Structures are given as C-alpha cells and as structure tokens.
Amino acid sequence: MLVGVIGGIIFGAIPGLTATMGIALLIPLTFGMSPLMALGMMAGIHNGGSYGGAIPAVLLRIPGTPGAIATTFDGYPMAQQGLAERALKIACVSSAVGGMVSAVSLMTLSPPLAEFALAFGPPEIFWISLFGLSSIAVLLGSDPIKGLMASCIGLLLGMVGLDHVTGYERFTFDTLELSGGLQLIVIMVGVYALPPAFQMAERAIMTGVKSKDLEFEGKSDMANWPWMQIFPAWVRANVIGIIIGILPGVGGVVGAFVAYNETKRSSKDPESFGKGNPVGVAVAECANNADNAAAMIPALTLGVPGSGLAALILAGLLIHGLEPGPRLFKEAPDVVYGYMWAMLFTSASLFVFGGIIATKLFANILRLAQVQLMPVIIALTVVGIYSFENSIFNVYLMLAFGLLGYALERLKFPIAPLILGLILGPKVEFNLRVALRLSQDDWSILWTRPISIALIILTALVLAYPVISALFHRKREGPEEEFAMGEE
C-alpha cells in the first residue's frame, strides 16, 4: 500500500502521467498477488495520484490530473507569492481529509447512496453536467460573458472526432490522429503549462533582464492557517465531492469545480479567490479526493463505476475472479472491507509521504530562477506529452493550444471553462441523445422528472446570478450616492 502511495504521488506529479495510467500498468503485475494486496496497492496509487496532481498545479500551474485544475486557481498564485510550501501542505492535508471522509462514507453509506445514484439516468446526468459547466462559466472570473464564450470553445473542441452514435467524423479535416478526438491531457497541459513559460520569456525579452526570482517564507506554520475558513470549506467540499462522486460518469473534476465555486460564492471575501486564497486550495483538493472512495460506492454495490479509475479497479476485481455487485459483500467481505480500510489508511498516509517528504522535496523546484524554470517547464511538457502515446502530433497539438491559451489569457478569458467544456461537452451531448432515444424523441423527458426539475432550477439560478448580483449592488449603491450628494 505504501509503495502504491509513493508511486501514485510520482505518477500524479509528472505532467502527462496520471494515477489511471499507474493502475493500468500495475494490473498485469498483480496476477501473483492476493486480491486484497492488489486492491491495497491500487488504493495507494489512487489516493497518492490524486494528491500528486496538486504538486505541479501549485508549482508550475500544470494540473497533474484533471481534478487538480481547480487547485491551480489559488495554488499557483500562492507559489508566486513565495508560499509554495504552505500551499502544498494545505493541499496535502486537505487531500488526506477528503480521502478519509470519503473512505468512511464508502464503509457506512454504500447501499443507500448507491440506490440514490441509480435515480440518475441520462436526463439527470445531462442537467448536472450542464449545471457544472454553467456554474464554472458564470461564477469563475470577472466576466460571465467571456466565461460562457470559453465554455462554448470547449464544447466545440469536445465535438472533434467520431460521432459515438452515428460514426461520422466531425472536425477531423481528414486527419487520422483526430479521429479519436482531442486528448484531454494534451489540451490541458498546453493551455495551463505553456502560457506561464511564454510569459516568462516575454518579460525577459521586453525588459532585457532576468525575471524576478521568487522569495520564500521561512517556515510554514500550520498555526497561522485560516482554520476558521478552512474547516467549513472542508465540510462543504466533502458533501459536494461525495454526492457528485457517486454519480456514474460525472467525476471529481465537477466536484472540485462546484465546491470551489460554492465556497467562493458564500465567502465574505470572494475577490481574494484566484489571487492566492489558501481556502481555495483547501476546498479544491478536499473535494477532488472526496470523490475517490465515493466513486467506488456504485462500483462495488452495483457494478457501475463512478469514474474511469473506478472502472480500472473493477477490472482488477474481475481479473482476480471477483464479481462486483451486492453478492460481493457476502462472498468476499474480507476483500471488500479490506479495500475500504486500505482507502482510509492510504489517505491518512498522505500526511507523512505528502506533507513531510513530497512537499519539501518538490517545493525546491521554485528555488530555480524563473528564467531557468522556463526551459524546465517546456521540457517537462514535451517529454510528458510525447511519452503519453509516443506521438509527435500530440506535441505539436500541445504547442498550438499553448499559444491559444496564451492569447486567451492576454484577452482576459478564463481557461477553466474551456477545459470543463471539453470534459463535459461529450457527456452533455451523449446523455441528451440517449435520453431522446429512450423517449422516442419526446423532449419533455428532460423536464418532467423531479431531480431534473431541481437541477434545471439550480442551473437557471446560476445563469441569473450575475444579473441578480448586479441589480442588488446597484440598489445598495443608489441610497449611498444620494446620501453622499445630500452631504455635499
């Protein structure tokens, strides 16, 4: 298990590698192991990889995993302020808390939560995906219109490749490499990792001198953390992460984004988010890891994985002759509950391997001068993306999207809605078409089910939030202006 945790942290911290790849490589090596030992190592990689993705997200603004995208919002600004070690420790502790709470929920709430997840069919998944997309587009950043435009770009990118229903090619331009669609890891690394490197080069060229090196805090004292804000954020992140984690096909990316936005929306100081607020790091990492064990609830009880990683772990169970489902709890309770304890133990071990070892080791990366860091970032991204599928086409694609990300940042467009559009776009389209096919093209299936109605209301409120907020502020400013004029 501990070997799995260390391996997971390494896989998550290297751009282009993920915990999913680590488990995929591990499965063939587990043939000679007992089922419990194999699942214990998978649990270690699962939890270690989820935290490992936060390391490059904080230090280099490269999300090591899709779930770490939200961590870049405040983690990277903290690193630029010399608080890299503090940001990594907050990410580590929050990851451990989210993982442990999720593991406890797996132990205690599996049957009822699995039944709740079954109530989510294609119409509900369509609306929850649309809710996640609209909430990020509208609430993230200062301009909702630009957020929605970035989401639309992501939706268009998600349509590249073969149509999963008809089999027709879309936006491939007769290019074989695009027939399978755009790889998320390639686009994600391009738009997140390369723009900071380009900006470092731009500053060096424009000023003719080296970029300003970062200053570092002397000691990261946990007593100075904003605990009064972090604790409520953890509670919110765990609730949202677990609920979204059990929904098949939704995943921790949506959970991290929704939890981050809800925390920002309810904060007394929302303007500080995105500028290095430690609460933003805490809520993003906690929600991301709260998904880990929660995604296994429908997987173990119903045989329906809640994420890609959960699907791989199910494959590991099948290889060892175990059939996921309700009977698994009666036929192999030692394996099932042993795996649950492994998820809890490996989450707790992040305090040691993540907080003490990995944090101090990786934080030294930023002690390089920024002008030296620029080629390191580019080299890491090129090697990582090339090793992903041994494809030079992916490298060219990453560089092209790096330029796109740089241009969007110069125009003050948020990047996160674009990535979420790429992730959720295919889910929105697929579930819409499946719902219509099940109802024989009766569109009313989208708004006649109770859960769908609730999600429609939430989505409408999110989309109306900027208008309501503007009217509220205008109403408050009106009397103040009249009072000021009266004094004059």
C-alpha positions in Angstrom: 0.0 0.0 0.0 2.7 2.5 0.9 4.6 1.7 -2.3 1.4 2.4 -4.1 1.1 5.8 -2.3 4.6 6.8 -3.3 4.1 5.6 -6.8 0.8 7.4 -7.1 2.4 10.7 -5.9 5.1 10.4 -8.5 2.7 9.5 -11.3 0.4 12.4 -10.4 3.3 14.9 -10.1 4.8 14.2 -13.6 2.9 16.0 -16.4 1.4 13.6 -18.9 1.2 10.7 -16.4 -1.8 10.0 -14.2 -3.0 7.7 -11.5 -5.1 6.0 -14.1 -2.0 5.1 -16.1 -0.3 3.9 -12.9 -3.1 1.5 -12.1 -3.3 0.3 -15.7 0.4 -0.5 -15.6 0.0 -2.2 -12.2 -2.9 -4.6 -13.0 -0.7 -7.0 -15.1 1.8 -7.1 -12.2 -0.9 -8.2 -9.6 -1.6 -11.6 -11.1 0.6 -13.3 -8.5 -0.8 -11.3 -5.6 -3.8 -11.9 -3.4 -6.9 -9.8 -4.3 -6.6 -7.8 -1.1 -2.9 -7.0 -1.6 -3.6 -6.0 -5.3 -6.5 -3.7 -4.2 -4.4 -2.2 -1.5 -1.7 -1.1 -4.0 -4.4 0.2 -6.3 -5.9 2.2 -3.4 -2.4 3.7 -2.7 -1.9 4.8 -6.3 -5.5 6.1 -6.4 -5.1 8.4 -3.4 -1.4 9.2 -4.0 -2.1 10.2 -7.6 -5.0 12.5 -6.6 -2.7 14.5 -4.3 0.3 14.2 -6.6 -1.6 16.1 -9.3 -1.6 19.1 -7.0 2.2 19.4 -6.9 2.8 20.6 -10.5 -0.6 22.5 -10.2 0.8 24.6 -7.4 4.4 24.9 -8.5 4.1 25.3 -12.3 0.4 25.7 -13.0 0.4 22.3 -14.7 -2.6 20.2 -13.4 -1.1 16.8 -12.9 -4.6 15.3 -13.0 -7.8 16.8 -14.4 -9.1 17.1 -10.8 -6.2 19.4 -9.9 -7.3 22.1 -12.4 -9.2 23.9 -9.6 -6.1 23.8 -7.4 -4.2 26.0 -9.9 -6.6 28.9 -9.3 -5.1 29.8 -5.8 -2.2 27.3 -5.5 -0.2 28.9 -8.3 -0.7 32.5 -7.1 0.4 31.4 -3.6 3.6 29.9 -5.1 4.3 33.1 -6.9 4.0 34.9 -3.6 6.6 32.7 -2.0 4.1 30.5 -0.3 4.6 27.3 -2.3 5.4 25.1 0.7 2.3 26.3 2.6 0.1 25.7 -0.5 1.5 22.2 -0.9 0.9 21.4 2.8 -2.7 22.7 2.7 -3.3 20.7 -0.4 -1.8 17.6 1.2 -3.8 17.9 4.5 -7.0 18.7 2.5 -6.4 15.7 0.2 -6.0 13.4 3.3 -9.1 14.8 5.0 -11.2 14.4 1.8 -9.9 10.9 1.2 -10.5 9.7 4.8 -14.1 11.2 4.9 -14.8 9.6 1.5 -13.5 6.2 2.8 -15.7 6.4 5.8 -18.7 7.2 3.6 -17.8 4.1 1.5 -17.9 2.0 4.6 -21.1 3.3 6.1 -23.2 4.7 3.3 -22.7 2.3 0.3 -26.1 0.7 0.0 -28.4 3.8 0.4 -26.1 6.1 -1.7 -25.9 3.5 -4.4 -29.7 3.4 -4.6 -29.7 7.2 -4.8 -27.2 7.1 -7.7 -29.5 4.8 -9.6 -32.1 7.5 -9.8 -29.8 9.5 -12.1 -30.5 8.5 -15.7 -29.4 10.2 -18.9 -31.7 13.3 -18.3 -30.3 13.9 -14.8 -26.7 13.5 -15.9 -27.4 15.8 -18.8 -28.6 18.5 -16.4 -25.9 18.0 -13.8 -23.2 18.3 -16.5 -24.9 21.5 -17.8 -25.1 22.8 -14.2 -21.4 22.2 -13.6 -20.5 23.8 -16.9 -22.7 26.9 -16.4 -21.6 27.4 -12.8 -17.9 27.5 -13.8 -18.5 29.7 -16.8 -20.6 32.3 -14.9 -19.1 32.3 -11.4 -15.4 31.9 -12.3 -13.7 35.1 -13.3 -15.0 38.7 -13.5 -16.8 38.5 -16.9 -19.5 35.9 -17.2 -19.8 36.5 -21.0 -16.2 35.6 -21.5 -16.7 32.6 -19.3 -19.6 31.4 -21.4 -17.6 32.0 -24.6 -14.7 30.0 -23.3 -17.2 27.2 -22.4 -18.5 27.2 -26.0 -15.0 26.9 -27.3 -14.5 23.9 -25.0 -17.8 22.4 -26.2 -16.7 22.7 -29.9 -13.4 21.1 -29.1 -15.3 18.2 -27.4 -17.1 17.5 -30.7 -13.8 16.7 -32.6 -13.6 13.1 -33.7 -16.0 10.3 -34.5 -19.7 10.7 -33.5 -20.3 8.0 -31.0 -23.9 7.5 -32.2 -23.6 7.8 -36.0 -19.9 7.1 -36.5 -19.5 10.1 -38.8 -16.3 12.2 -38.5 -16.6 15.7 -37.1 -14.0 18.5 -37.5 -11.2 16.0 -38.2 -10.1 17.6 -41.5 -9.2 14.1 -42.8 -6.5 13.8 -40.1 -6.3 10.3 -38.8 -4.9 11.5 -35.4 -8.0 13.5 -34.7 -10.5 10.7 -35.4 -10.3 9.6 -31.8 -11.0 13.1 -30.6 -8.7 15.6 -28.7 -6.9 14.1 -25.8 -7.7 15.9 -22.6 -4.2 15.7 -21.1 -2.7 17.2 -24.3 -5.1 20.2 -24.3 -4.9 20.6 -20.5 -1.1 20.7 -20.4 -1.0 23.1 -23.4 -3.4 25.8 -22.1 -2.2 25.6 -18.5 1.5 24.9 -18.6 2.9 26.8 -21.6 1.3 30.3 -21.1 3.3 30.9 -17.9 6.5 29.8 -19.7 5.7 32.1 -22.6 5.0 35.0 -20.2 8.4 34.4 -18.5 10.1 34.6 -21.9 8.1 37.7 -22.8 9.2 39.5 -19.6 12.8 38.6 -20.2 12.7 39.8 -23.8 10.8 43.0 -23.0 12.9 44.1 -20.0 16.2 42.7 -21.2 16.8 41.3 -17.7 16.1 38.1 -15.9 12.6 37.6 -14.4 12.3 38.5 -10.8 13.1 35.4 -8.7 10.6 34.3 -6.1 11.0 34.9 -2.4 10.2 32.2 0.1 8.7 32.2 3.5 11.0 31.0 6.2 8.7 28.4 7.8 5.2 27.2 7.0 3.5 27.2 10.4 0.1 25.4 10.5 -0.9 27.5 13.4 -1.1 30.5 11.0 -3.5 28.8 8.6 -7.0 30.3 8.4 -8.6 27.4 10.2 -12.0 29.2 10.8 -12.4 29.4 7.0 -10.8 26.1 6.1 -13.0 23.9 8.3 -16.3 25.0 6.8 -14.8 24.7 3.4 -13.8 21.1 4.1 -17.3 20.2 5.2 -18.8 21.7 2.0 -16.2 20.1 -0.1 -16.8 16.6 1.4 -20.5 16.8 1.0 -20.3 18.0 -2.7 -17.4 15.7 -3.6 -19.1 12.6 -2.2 -22.5 13.3 -3.7 -21.1 14.0 -7.2 -18.5 11.2 -6.8 -21.2 8.5 -6.6 -22.9 9.7 -9.8 -21.6 7.5 -12.7 -19.7 9.3 -15.3 -19.6 12.7 -13.6 -16.3 12.5 -11.6 -14.2 14.5 -9.3 -13.4 17.3 -11.8 -17.0 18.6 -11.5 -17.0 18.1 -7.7 -13.8 20.2 -7.3 -15.2 23.0 -9.5 -18.6 23.1 -7.9 -17.2 23.0 -4.4 -14.7 25.8 -5.3 -17.4 28.0 -6.8 -19.8 27.4 -3.9 -17.1 28.4 -1.4 -16.2 31.5 -3.4 -19.9 32.5 -3.7 -20.6 32.1 0.0 -17.3 33.8 1.1 -17.2 37.2 2.7 -14.2 38.0 0.6 -14.9 36.4 -2.9 -12.4 38.8 -4.6 -9.5 37.1 -2.9 -10.2 33.8 -4.7 -8.0 33.3 -7.7 -5.3 35.6 -6.1 -3.8 33.1 -3.6 -6.5 32.4 -1.0 -5.5 29.2 0.9 -9.1 28.3 1.4 -9.4 27.9 -2.4 -6.6 25.3 -2.4 -8.2 23.5 0.6 -11.7 23.2 -0.9 -10.4 22.2 -4.3 -8.2 19.4 -3.1 -10.6 18.2 -0.4 -13.5 17.8 -3.0 -11.2 16.2 -5.5 -10.1 13.5 -3.1 -13.6 13.1 -1.6 -14.5 11.7 -5.0 -12.0 8.8 -4.7 -13.8 6.3 -2.5 -17.2 7.8 -3.3 -16.8 6.7 -6.9 -16.4 3.1 -5.7 -19.8 3.1 -3.9 -21.8 2.3 -7.1 -18.9 0.3 -8.4 -18.8 -2.2 -5.5 -22.5 -2.3 -4.8 -23.9 -2.2 -8.3 -21.0 -2.9 -10.6 -21.4 0.6 -12.1 -18.1 2.6 -11.8 -18.4 6.2 -10.9 -15.2 7.2 -12.7 -12.5 5.9 -15.1 -10.3 4.9 -12.1 -13.1 3.0 -10.5 -13.6 1.2 -13.8 -10.0 0.1 -13.8 -10.3 -1.1 -10.2 -13.4 -3.1 -11.2 -11.3 -4.7 -14.0 -8.7 -5.6 -11.3 -11.5 -7.3 -9.3 -12.7 -9.3 -12.3 -9.2 -10.4 -13.1 -9.0 -11.9 -9.6 -12.3 -13.7 -10.1 -14.5 -11.4 -8.1 -17.8 -10.2 -9.5 -18.8 -6.6 -8.4 -22.3 -6.3 -7.1 -24.4 -6.9 -4.0 -23.3 -10.5 -3.7 -19.6 -9.4 -3.4 -20.3 -8.2 0.1 -21.5 -11.7 1.1 -19.0 -13.8 -0.9 -15.8 -11.9 -0.2 -16.4 -9.5 2.8 -12.8 -9.6 3.8 -11.7 -8.3 0.4 -14.4 -5.6 0.2 -13.9 -4.2 3.7 -10.2 -4.7 3.5 -10.2 -2.5 0.4 -12.2 0.1 2.3 -9.7 0.1 5.2 -6.9 0.4 2.6 -8.5 3.5 1.2 -8.7 5.0 4.7 -5.1 4.0 5.6 -3.6 5.3 2.3 -5.4 8.6 2.7 -4.0 9.0 6.2 -0.5 8.1 5.0 -0.6 11.2 2.8 0.2 13.3 5.9 3.6 11.6 6.0 4.5 11.0 2.4 2.8 14.1 1.0 3.2 16.6 3.8 6.7 15.9 5.1 8.6 14.3 2.2 7.0 15.4 -1.1 6.3 19.0 0.0 9.8 19.8 1.0 11.3 17.9 -2.0 9.2 19.4 -4.7 9.0 23.0 -3.2 12.7 23.4 -4.0 11.8 23.4 -7.8 10.7 27.0 -7.4 14.1 28.0 -5.9 15.4 28.0 -9.5 15.5 31.4 -11.1 12.4 31.9 -13.2 14.4 32.3 -16.4 15.9 28.9 -15.7 12.4 27.5 -14.9 11.1 28.3 -18.3 13.0 25.7 -20.3 12.3 23.2 -17.5 8.6 23.7 -17.9 8.8 23.3 -21.7 11.0 20.2 -21.5 8.7 18.5 -18.9 5.6 19.2 -21.0 7.2 18.0 -24.3 8.6 14.8 -22.8 5.4 14.1 -20.8 3.1 14.5 -23.7 5.3 12.6 -26.2 5.5 9.7 -23.7 1.7 9.7 -23.4 1.2 8.0 -26.8 4.6 8.3 -28.4 3.1 10.8 -30.8 4.8 13.9 -32.1 1.4 15.0 -33.4 0.3 15.4 -29.7 3.4 17.6 -29.0 2.5 19.9 -31.9 -1.1 20.0 -30.8 0.0 20.9 -27.2 2.2 23.7 -28.5 -0.7 25.1 -30.6 -3.0 25.0 -27.6 -0.3 26.7 -25.6 -0.4 29.6 -28.0 -4.2 29.6 -27.8 -4.1 29.6 -24.0 -1.6 32.5 -24.1 -3.8 34.5 -26.4 -6.9 33.8 -24.3 -5.1 35.0 -21.1 -4.0 38.2 -22.8 -7.6 38.8 -23.7 -8.7 38.1 -20.1 -10.6 34.9 -20.9 -10.8 32.3 -18.1 -9.2 28.9 -19.1 -11.1 26.6 -16.8 -14.5 26.9 -18.6 -12.7 25.8 -21.8 -11.3 22.7 -20.2 -14.6 21.9 -18.5 -16.4 22.3 -21.8 -14.0 19.8 -23.3 -14.6 17.3 -20.5 -18.4 17.7 -20.1 -19.3 18.5 -23.7 -19.3 14.9 -24.8 -21.3 13.9 -21.6 -23.9 16.6 -22.3 -24.3 15.5 -25.9 -24.3 11.8 -25.3 -26.8 11.8 -22.4 -29.1 14.2 -24.3 -29.2 11.9 -27.3 -29.6 8.8 -25.2 -32.5 10.4 -23.3 -34.2 11.4 -26.6 -33.7 8.0 -28.0 -35.2 6.3 -24.9 -38.2 8.7 -25.0 -38.6 8.3 -28.8 -37.7 12.0 -29.4 -40.0 13.3 -26.7 -38.2 16.3 -25.3 -40.4 16.5 -22.3 -38.3 13.7 -20.7 -35.8 16.5 -19.9 -38.1 18.5 -17.6 -40.7 16.0 -16.2 -38.6 14.1 -13.7 -38.2 15.5 -10.1 -34.4 15.5 -10.0 -34.2 17.1 -13.4 -36.6 19.9 -12.3 -34.4 20.6 -9.3 -31.3 20.7 -11.5 -33.0 23.0 -14.0 -33.8 25.4 -11.2 -30.2 25.4 -9.9 -28.9 25.9 -13.4 -31.3 28.8 -14.0 -30.3 30.4 -10.7 -26.6 30.1 -11.6 -27.1 31.7 -15.0 -29.2 34.5 -13.4 -26.7 35.1 -10.6 -24.7 37.9 -12.4 -27.8 39.8 -13.2 -29.3 39.4 -9.7 -26.0 40.4 -8.1 -25.6 43.5 -10.4 -29.1 44.6 -9.5 -28.5 44.1 -5.8 -25.3 46.1 -5.8 -26.9 48.9 -7.8 -29.8 49.0 -5.4 -27.3 49.3 -2.5 -25.2 51.9 -4.1 -28.2 54.1 -5.0 -29.0 55.2 -1.4 -25.3 55.7 -0.6 -24.9 58.0 -3.6 -28.0 60.0 -2.6 -26.7 60.3 0.9 -23.3 61.5 -0.3 -24.9 64.1 -2.6 -27.0 65.3 0.3 -23.9 65.9 2.5 -22.4 68.0 -0.3 
